[in-house]
Amino acid sequence: MARATFLLPAAARFGGQQAGAEVARTLGRADRAQAGKEGRRAQLRRYFRLTPDHWPVAALTRQMDAGDAAASSWLRGDPAYVRPDINGARLLGIGASLGLDEEDRAAFLPALRPLFGDAGFPIDAPHPARWYLRMPQGAKLPVFAEPADALGADLFDHLAEGSEGRRWRTLLGEAQVVLHNHPRNTQRAAQGRAPVNSLWFWGGGSLPDAVASPHAEFHSGDEIALALADAAGIARALPGTFAIDADDAVFDLQGARDLAALERDWLLPACATLQSGELRSLVLDFADGRQWTLAPRQRWRFWRRPLARFGA
């Protein structure tokens, strides 16, 4: 029999939505545990082992995008949208959220290449929403904030600090001048799209020697998860609904917010597969560290109450 795992956002993201009767009854009888630390990175690290143990997002996604990450260290310098406000400047968009296309890449990158080339960090973009700086061997990098931590916040609260960060703050300011004056942003505004007026540096490091996972398949639409799964040789596209064709598959549903859609497309089909005996267990792994395990034998726990609110 097969085993399946659903990766879900923190339970609070569902806002205490009411589950349907069948799902509420099944989840009320599940085993519950605290699987580990809170956060998306901690969640993904429960499914992948990197050797050496570090978190070089830029190198991993570069390898997925271009296949040439092994020879260098990398830093993401993703296109971003910053809006000034009364207290400073707020980071409102990074990368894919800006709806970038080939025309954007062809317009913006030539304007930025002299700046970063002269600084010793050549820039290119094998994907329109993922821009990369090739780093010299042994280059020391400050701590950069990840996009999820900085979006919606004041830009200046998340810039690299200290003496190592000073150079990058200067480069960022110069890049903002180049982008602010670029005619492509006038075209984007006419199309109703946000300008690309800044960059976001993050994810620096070198490709790990190995990425391993105990699972047979990892289905996802998330770029970091797919890059990890690609390095481990188990990457699969995320289907529109639950179907199991491997002994041990993980389905990354971190973008789920609507409980009704999650029930219809994923939880109800998985529960039916559990009841038929085709699935020996279903694990729900939340980004807040909670983990619920469902198994066929739990149908005898008739004394347990149905789950009142999802994620409660």
Phi, psi and omega in degrees: 000151184271168177229139180230151178228133173252124172269124185237158175293175175306141184304328181298338180295340179272355173060030179068030179299148182277126177281154174295165187302313184293314180293319179299319179294315181295316181290329177297337181262001184285158170280138181237144180205165172261108189282333184172203184288162179276149174117154182296318180298315179298323179298312180294325181290346173288346186243353180223142176243122180257137177235117355292167188278097177209189188222069185269076186303317183300315180294321181293313180288328176298317179297320177295319184282322190231343178073016184236023188284341189295332189277348187216172166266157187223154174222134174283137173232066191289145175298144186216160175240122179242132178245122177297144171222185188297335183256359181155242180210137185248134180275113188247351179196143178219136170061234188300333182294346180270358178064048184281150179225184182298325179294323177296313180300314182295333181275312190281320188298315178303329180287333183268339186300317179300318181300309184279331175296316178295331179280352180090015180231079182304138182248140171206176186211091175293344175231137185302332183259355182236108182252144188232144170249126176276122186263144174298149177301133178081006180296135177268133182241143173286178176279122178254142178284144176282153183307318183299332180276339187255337183301132180084352184259172176292127182308317189286345177282349186234011177283153179300140185252173174077186183293324179290329179283340185299317181299321182285329174293323177294314178300320179298315179300319180292321178295323179297323177297313179301313184288322181300324183269004186282131181296339179298330179291330174295320178294319179295320179298320179295335178270002180078022181251151180293150177288157168260100187237011179200177174233161173231116180272133180187167169075022186294154176148182181252154180300133177294157177295327181205149171233126184231155177213145177281356186264154183278326181219147176227111182261127183199159169243004182272133188297319182290315178299318179294323179295319176296313181294324177297317178295329179274353179078024183231016184289138176218151174292152179276120179287172180280344180207167186288131171206136184247124177224018177223158182293331184210099185239144177248133179242117186271103182249035186297343179272359184293137175224332184266110184296324180299317178292321178297317177299308185301313189270337189231305187290314180295313175299323179291319178297322177296322178291324174298313183293330180282348180089001179284337182241125182276335177198153174231124180253129172255112183251112181269149180293347175273007176097350179286151178216127177246135179243126179252138181214152182304323183297340183289350179297342179276355179276056186292344180281346181281140181284150173299154179290122184288313182227136182293129181088358182284000000 
